[in-house]
Amino acid sequence: MDRVRAGRMRKRAFDDARVAAYGQRMTTQAPYELYYWPTIQGRGEPIRLAFEETGTPYVDVARKPEGEGGGTAAIMQFIKGDQPGLIPLAPPFLRHGELVIAQTANILQYLAPRLGLVPEDEASRVRANQLMLTIMDMIVETHDVHHPIGTSLYYDDQKDAAMRVAPLFLRERLPKFLGYFERLLSRDGHLVSPALSYVDLAAFQLIEGLRYAFPKSMFAFEPRVPLLSALHTHVAGRPRIAAYLASPRRVRFNERGIFRNYPELDVAPDPDVRF
């Protein structure tokens, strides 16, 4: 029994050392490589904001010239399975050492403890992930306002359907989502914790995108979510975020991304709507 116990202890020590060595290699040597479409903010922007806020070096791979291993060709190598690691369905995905991690919320769940953007306790991490998934749900619904039939079609091919969807989104879905975050801030005083979290950064990006896509509607609606608007202002004023927003690294909103400004879809919500 003593020999068996000693063998198990040696194996456990070996496993612990291997895990520690892997963690050391992952956190100190491997660069963070973000893969996302180079001409839009999209689902990659909450990840960029996390890097920028913490001053963490990262490579935005597809924004490099193709001759230097960048461009959309770099993304397609992974999607086609020509690179090691789990094959991602679509960008964004992150390569960190031997890991290839896809889905915005999943990437941020991985990064946040390493970047100091989430508390250490499990309850806070689960809370943060839940709220991040909720933000991503709203981002998808926002995209589907201007593409309600199919992503393979141009906007003009589904404009009539979009004009039917937009008032419903602005009257029903926008108050539901933003009102939910406002209630959290009102009851708890924060989304995740008093310290800045990656969810705060993502909420900032959500408000930025909605202001671009629906400026009239957001102007009318934001007085109903003053705490969420204050959170946006707080994040925008953080030194590293402010510097990033003013830099060429921040791609401007455009009509190729998730948040698109089509004036005919920007119908101010009914003032009687309550959440």
ZAMARRO-495766 format. One record per residue (C-alpha): residue number from 1; x, y, z. Coordinates in Angstrom, 2 decimals, always signed. Layout:
// residues N
node nr NUM east X north Y up Z .
...
END
This chain:
// residues 275
node nr 1 east +0.00 north +0.00 up +0.00 .
node nr 2 east +2.81 north +2.38 up +0.84 .
node nr 3 east +4.36 north +1.72 up -2.55 .
node nr 4 east +1.04 north +2.34 up -4.32 .
node nr 5 east +0.47 north +5.50 up -2.29 .
node nr 6 east +3.97 north +6.72 up -3.08 .
node nr 7 east +3.38 north +6.06 up -6.77 .
node nr 8 east +0.15 north +8.01 up -6.71 .
node nr 9 east +1.83 north +10.90 up -4.93 .
node nr 10 east +4.61 north +10.99 up -7.53 .
node nr 11 east +2.05 north +10.95 up -10.33 .
node nr 12 east +0.05 north +13.74 up -8.66 .
node nr 13 east +3.22 north +15.78 up -8.22 .
node nr 14 east +4.12 north +15.18 up -11.86 .
node nr 15 east +0.62 north +16.18 up -13.02 .
node nr 16 east +0.67 north +19.31 up -10.87 .
node nr 17 east +4.08 north +20.26 up -12.21 .
node nr 18 east +2.93 north +19.67 up -15.77 .
node nr 19 east -0.15 north +21.82 up -15.28 .
node nr 20 east +1.94 north +24.54 up -13.63 .
node nr 21 east +4.46 north +24.44 up -16.46 .
node nr 22 east +1.67 north +24.64 up -19.02 .
node nr 23 east +0.11 north +27.59 up -17.23 .
node nr 24 east +3.47 north +29.33 up -17.01 .
node nr 25 east +4.06 north +28.79 up -20.71 .
node nr 26 east +0.59 north +30.02 up -21.61 .
node nr 27 east +0.68 north +33.17 up -19.50 .
node nr 28 east +4.24 north +34.37 up -19.87 .
node nr 29 east +5.43 north +33.29 up -23.30 .
node nr 30 east +2.51 north +32.94 up -25.69 .
node nr 31 east +1.23 north +36.10 up -27.39 .
node nr 32 east -2.46 north +36.87 up -27.53 .
node nr 33 east -3.49 north +36.63 up -31.18 .
node nr 34 east -6.98 north +37.87 up -32.04 .
node nr 35 east -8.54 north +36.85 up -35.33 .
node nr 36 east -11.46 north +38.90 up -36.61 .
node nr 37 east -12.58 north +40.59 up -39.81 .
node nr 38 east -10.20 north +43.54 up -40.32 .
node nr 39 east -12.64 north +46.24 up -41.48 .
node nr 40 east -15.30 north +46.14 up -38.75 .
node nr 41 east -15.61 north +46.30 up -34.97 .
node nr 42 east -18.23 north +43.58 up -34.72 .
node nr 43 east -18.00 north +40.80 up -32.17 .
node nr 44 east -14.28 north +41.31 up -31.87 .
node nr 45 east -14.55 north +44.74 up -30.27 .
node nr 46 east -15.37 north +43.69 up -26.68 .
node nr 47 east -12.20 north +41.60 up -26.78 .
node nr 48 east -10.12 north +44.49 up -28.07 .
node nr 49 east -11.53 north +46.71 up -25.34 .
node nr 50 east -10.39 north +44.22 up -22.70 .
node nr 51 east -6.86 north +44.25 up -24.08 .
node nr 52 east -6.81 north +48.02 up -24.47 .
node nr 53 east -8.18 north +48.78 up -20.99 .
node nr 54 east -5.54 north +46.61 up -19.33 .
node nr 55 east -2.65 north +47.65 up -21.57 .
node nr 56 east -2.17 north +44.02 up -22.60 .
node nr 57 east -0.13 north +43.51 up -25.79 .
node nr 58 east -2.04 north +41.63 up -28.49 .
node nr 59 east -1.85 north +41.02 up -32.21 .
node nr 60 east -4.91 north +41.84 up -34.31 .
node nr 61 east -3.79 north +39.33 up -36.89 .
node nr 62 east -6.16 north +39.98 up -39.79 .
node nr 63 east -5.29 north +43.69 up -39.78 .
node nr 64 east -1.74 north +42.85 up -40.75 .
node nr 65 east -0.91 north +42.69 up -44.47 .
node nr 66 east -1.38 north +39.29 up -46.05 .
node nr 67 east +2.30 north +39.32 up -46.93 .
node nr 68 east +3.03 north +39.35 up -43.19 .
node nr 69 east +0.64 north +36.53 up -42.38 .
node nr 70 east -2.45 north +38.70 up -41.90 .
node nr 71 east -5.61 north +39.51 up -43.81 .
node nr 72 east -8.68 north +37.33 up -44.13 .
node nr 73 east -6.47 north +34.51 up -45.40 .
node nr 74 east -5.11 north +34.10 up -41.88 .
node nr 75 east -8.66 north +33.62 up -40.58 .
node nr 76 east -9.59 north +31.13 up -43.27 .
node nr 77 east -6.60 north +28.92 up -42.48 .
node nr 78 east -8.16 north +28.15 up -39.11 .
node nr 79 east -11.72 north +27.82 up -40.38 .
node nr 80 east -10.54 north +25.34 up -43.03 .
node nr 81 east -8.71 north +23.34 up -40.39 .
node nr 82 east -5.25 north +24.02 up -41.77 .
node nr 83 east -3.98 north +25.20 up -38.37 .
node nr 84 east -3.75 north +23.17 up -35.15 .
node nr 85 east -6.34 north +23.53 up -32.42 .
node nr 86 east -10.11 north +23.30 up -32.31 .
node nr 87 east -11.58 north +24.45 up -35.63 .
node nr 88 east -13.65 north +27.62 up -35.09 .
node nr 89 east -16.94 north +28.02 up -36.90 .
node nr 90 east -16.30 north +31.73 up -37.45 .
node nr 91 east -14.36 north +34.65 up -35.98 .
node nr 92 east -13.70 north +36.06 up -33.52 .
node nr 93 east -11.31 north +33.51 up -32.13 .
node nr 94 east -8.22 north +33.82 up -30.03 .
node nr 95 east -5.02 north +31.82 up -30.27 .
node nr 96 east -3.05 north +31.70 up -27.07 .
node nr 97 east -0.26 north +29.17 up -27.10 .
node nr 98 east -1.79 north +25.79 up -27.90 .
node nr 99 east -5.37 north +26.97 up -27.42 .
node nr 100 east -7.77 north +28.21 up -30.07 .
node nr 101 east -10.83 north +29.73 up -28.41 .
node nr 102 east -13.90 north +30.99 up -30.27 .
node nr 103 east -17.08 north +32.92 up -29.35 .
node nr 104 east -16.81 north +36.38 up -27.82 .
node nr 105 east -18.23 north +35.49 up -24.40 .
node nr 106 east -16.09 north +32.36 up -24.20 .
node nr 107 east -12.93 north +34.26 up -25.12 .
node nr 108 east -13.63 north +36.90 up -22.49 .
node nr 109 east -14.40 north +34.26 up -19.88 .
node nr 110 east -10.91 north +32.88 up -20.56 .
node nr 111 east -9.15 north +36.24 up -20.68 .
node nr 112 east -10.81 north +38.09 up -17.82 .
node nr 113 east -9.10 north +36.30 up -14.90 .
node nr 114 east -5.75 north +36.73 up -16.64 .
node nr 115 east -6.34 north +40.43 up -17.29 .
node nr 116 east -7.85 north +41.25 up -13.92 .
node nr 117 east -11.28 north +42.06 up -15.36 .
node nr 118 east -13.37 north +39.76 up -13.17 .
node nr 119 east -13.29 north +38.92 up -9.45 .
node nr 120 east -11.72 north +35.65 up -8.38 .
node nr 121 east -14.78 north +34.03 up -6.80 .
node nr 122 east -16.85 north +31.59 up -8.82 .
node nr 123 east -20.17 north +33.38 up -8.25 .
node nr 124 east -18.83 north +36.59 up -9.80 .
node nr 125 east -17.38 north +34.74 up -12.78 .
node nr 126 east -20.63 north +32.93 up -13.46 .
node nr 127 east -22.51 north +36.20 up -13.11 .
node nr 128 east -20.16 north +37.94 up -15.52 .
node nr 129 east -20.49 north +35.18 up -18.10 .
node nr 130 east -24.27 north +35.21 up -17.82 .
node nr 131 east -24.43 north +38.96 up -18.37 .
node nr 132 east -21.95 north +38.79 up -21.25 .
node nr 133 east -24.08 north +36.15 up -22.95 .
node nr 134 east -27.10 north +38.43 up -22.49 .
node nr 135 east -25.23 north +41.31 up -24.12 .
node nr 136 east -24.34 north +39.05 up -27.02 .
node nr 137 east -28.00 north +38.08 up -27.36 .
node nr 138 east -28.90 north +41.74 up -27.77 .
node nr 139 east -26.10 north +42.27 up -30.26 .
node nr 140 east -27.50 north +39.44 up -32.39 .
node nr 141 east -31.00 north +40.91 up -32.22 .
node nr 142 east -29.65 north +44.34 up -33.19 .
node nr 143 east -27.95 north +42.84 up -36.24 .
node nr 144 east -31.15 north +41.05 up -37.21 .
node nr 145 east -33.03 north +44.35 up -37.40 .
node nr 146 east -31.27 north +45.20 up -40.65 .
node nr 147 east -30.92 north +41.57 up -41.76 .
node nr 148 east -34.16 north +39.95 up -40.62 .
node nr 149 east -34.38 north +37.38 up -43.43 .
node nr 150 east -30.85 north +36.18 up -44.10 .
node nr 151 east -27.23 north +37.20 up -43.66 .
node nr 152 east -26.45 north +36.13 up -47.22 .
node nr 153 east -28.79 north +38.79 up -48.61 .
node nr 154 east -28.01 north +42.47 up -49.03 .
node nr 155 east -29.88 north +44.98 up -46.89 .
node nr 156 east -31.78 north +46.28 up -49.92 .
node nr 157 east -33.03 north +42.74 up -50.57 .
node nr 158 east -34.78 north +42.69 up -47.19 .
node nr 159 east -35.37 north +46.38 up -46.52 .
node nr 160 east -39.16 north +46.05 up -46.41 .
node nr 161 east -38.91 north +43.32 up -43.76 .
node nr 162 east -36.35 north +45.36 up -41.81 .
node nr 163 east -38.71 north +48.34 up -41.73 .
node nr 164 east -41.35 north +46.10 up -40.17 .
node nr 165 east -38.94 north +44.66 up -37.61 .
node nr 166 east -37.27 north +47.90 up -36.51 .
node nr 167 east -40.27 north +49.47 up -34.70 .
node nr 168 east -40.87 north +46.21 up -32.82 .
node nr 169 east -37.22 north +46.03 up -31.78 .
node nr 170 east -37.18 north +49.64 up -30.60 .
node nr 171 east -40.53 north +49.39 up -28.82 .
node nr 172 east -40.11 north +45.96 up -27.22 .
node nr 173 east -36.63 north +44.46 up -27.28 .
node nr 174 east -34.46 north +47.53 up -26.67 .
node nr 175 east -36.38 north +48.53 up -23.50 .
node nr 176 east -36.37 north +44.92 up -22.30 .
node nr 177 east -32.59 north +44.46 up -22.56 .
node nr 178 east -31.43 north +47.91 up -21.51 .
node nr 179 east -34.05 north +48.05 up -18.79 .
node nr 180 east -32.73 north +44.78 up -17.41 .
node nr 181 east -29.20 north +46.16 up -17.07 .
node nr 182 east -30.56 north +49.37 up -15.57 .
node nr 183 east -32.41 north +47.37 up -12.90 .
node nr 184 east -29.25 north +45.48 up -12.02 .
node nr 185 east -27.33 north +48.71 up -11.63 .
node nr 186 east -30.12 north +50.21 up -9.55 .
node nr 187 east -30.41 north +47.24 up -7.20 .
node nr 188 east -26.78 north +46.12 up -6.93 .
node nr 189 east -24.83 north +49.26 up -7.76 .
node nr 190 east -22.81 north +47.43 up -10.43 .
node nr 191 east -23.11 north +44.80 up -13.14 .
node nr 192 east -20.50 north +42.40 up -11.75 .
node nr 193 east -18.57 north +44.11 up -8.96 .
node nr 194 east -17.51 north +47.62 up -7.87 .
node nr 195 east -14.27 north +47.13 up -9.80 .
node nr 196 east -14.34 north +47.51 up -13.58 .
node nr 197 east -15.16 north +44.24 up -15.34 .
node nr 198 east -15.19 north +43.05 up -18.92 .
node nr 199 east -18.99 north +43.21 up -18.79 .
node nr 200 east -18.77 north +46.96 up -18.15 .
node nr 201 east -16.60 north +47.29 up -21.24 .
node nr 202 east -19.05 north +45.25 up -23.31 .
node nr 203 east -21.99 north +47.31 up -22.03 .
node nr 204 east -20.12 north +50.44 up -23.14 .
node nr 205 east -19.69 north +48.95 up -26.61 .
node nr 206 east -23.35 north +48.02 up -26.76 .
node nr 207 east -24.43 north +51.58 up -26.01 .
node nr 208 east -21.90 north +52.96 up -28.50 .
node nr 209 east -23.27 north +50.72 up -31.22 .
node nr 210 east -26.90 north +51.46 up -30.47 .
node nr 211 east -26.21 north +55.20 up -30.50 .
node nr 212 east -24.68 north +54.83 up -33.95 .
node nr 213 east -27.44 north +52.62 up -35.34 .
node nr 214 east -30.42 north +54.38 up -33.78 .
node nr 215 east -29.37 north +57.91 up -32.75 .
node nr 216 east -32.89 north +59.38 up -32.55 .
node nr 217 east -34.27 north +56.43 up -30.66 .
node nr 218 east -31.40 north +56.31 up -28.19 .
node nr 219 east -31.63 north +60.06 up -27.60 .
node nr 220 east -35.27 north +59.55 up -26.67 .
node nr 221 east -34.74 north +56.39 up -24.67 .
node nr 222 east -31.52 north +56.94 up -22.70 .
node nr 223 east -33.05 north +59.23 up -20.06 .
node nr 224 east -34.85 north +56.09 up -18.86 .
node nr 225 east -31.56 north +54.29 up -18.22 .
node nr 226 east -29.44 north +56.97 up -16.48 .
node nr 227 east -27.24 north +54.49 up -14.61 .
node nr 228 east -26.39 north +52.60 up -17.78 .
node nr 229 east -25.61 north +55.89 up -19.53 .
node nr 230 east -23.41 north +56.89 up -16.60 .
node nr 231 east -21.56 north +53.59 up -16.87 .
node nr 232 east -20.95 north +54.30 up -20.56 .
node nr 233 east -19.57 north +57.75 up -19.70 .
node nr 234 east -17.33 north +56.28 up -17.00 .
node nr 235 east -15.82 north +53.69 up -19.34 .
node nr 236 east -15.35 north +56.23 up -22.15 .
node nr 237 east -13.39 north +58.46 up -19.78 .
node nr 238 east -10.92 north +55.83 up -18.63 .
node nr 239 east -7.48 north +56.93 up -19.90 .
node nr 240 east -6.59 north +53.85 up -21.91 .
node nr 241 east -10.06 north +53.51 up -23.39 .
node nr 242 east -10.14 north +57.21 up -24.32 .
node nr 243 east -6.73 north +56.88 up -25.99 .
node nr 244 east -7.88 north +53.79 up -27.89 .
node nr 245 east -11.09 north +55.44 up -29.08 .
node nr 246 east -9.05 north +58.33 up -30.50 .
node nr 247 east -6.50 north +56.07 up -32.16 .
node nr 248 east -6.49 north +54.49 up -35.63 .
node nr 249 east -6.71 north +51.08 up -33.94 .
node nr 250 east -10.40 north +51.79 up -33.32 .
node nr 251 east -12.15 north +51.04 up -36.60 .
node nr 252 east -15.07 north +53.39 up -37.13 .
node nr 253 east -18.62 north +52.12 up -37.29 .
node nr 254 east -19.74 north +51.44 up -40.83 .
node nr 255 east -22.48 north +49.71 up -42.80 .
node nr 256 east -20.61 north +46.43 up -43.00 .
node nr 257 east -20.70 north +45.65 up -39.30 .
node nr 258 east -23.29 north +44.65 up -36.73 .
node nr 259 east -24.40 north +48.18 up -35.87 .
node nr 260 east -25.50 north +49.96 up -39.03 .
node nr 261 east -27.08 north +53.36 up -39.45 .
node nr 262 east -30.06 north +53.23 up -41.78 .
node nr 263 east -32.14 north +56.36 up -40.99 .
node nr 264 east -35.37 north +54.74 up -42.19 .
node nr 265 east -35.06 north +52.17 up -39.38 .
node nr 266 east -34.48 north +54.72 up -36.64 .
node nr 267 east -38.01 north +55.26 up -35.36 .
node nr 268 east -38.12 north +56.84 up -31.90 .
node nr 269 east -39.84 north +54.50 up -29.41 .
node nr 270 east -43.28 north +55.14 up -28.02 .
node nr 271 east -42.89 north +57.46 up -25.00 .
node nr 272 east -45.49 north +55.40 up -23.12 .
node nr 273 east -43.36 north +52.25 up -23.21 .
node nr 274 east -42.26 north +51.16 up -19.73 .
node nr 275 east -39.87 north +48.44 up -18.66 .
END
